[in-house]
Amino acid sequence: MSDSETIQTIKSQTLAVLAEITANPKPSYAIDGQQVSWNEYLRQLQATADWCDKQLATAEPVELHTSGYTP
C-alpha cells in the first residue's frame, strides 16, 4: 500500500468516526477522575482529516501548462 493510499484510508476512517459522533453527539463528562471531552475529540478528528487533505494535496502530481513567446 502506498503512502497516499494509507493517508486516504486514515481519512476515510476519520470521516466515518466524525459522521458517527456528529449523528449521535454526547456531552463531555468526568467519572472516577477520568475526563472525557467529546468536543476536544471532535476537534482532533477534524484536525486529522485536515492533515490528510494537506498530505494528499502535496502528494498528487501537478501539471503545469506554460507558453513561451519569441519575438
Beta strands, then each sheet from edge to edge (+ up, - down):
strand 1: 29-31
strand 2: 34-36
sheet 1: 1+ 2-
end
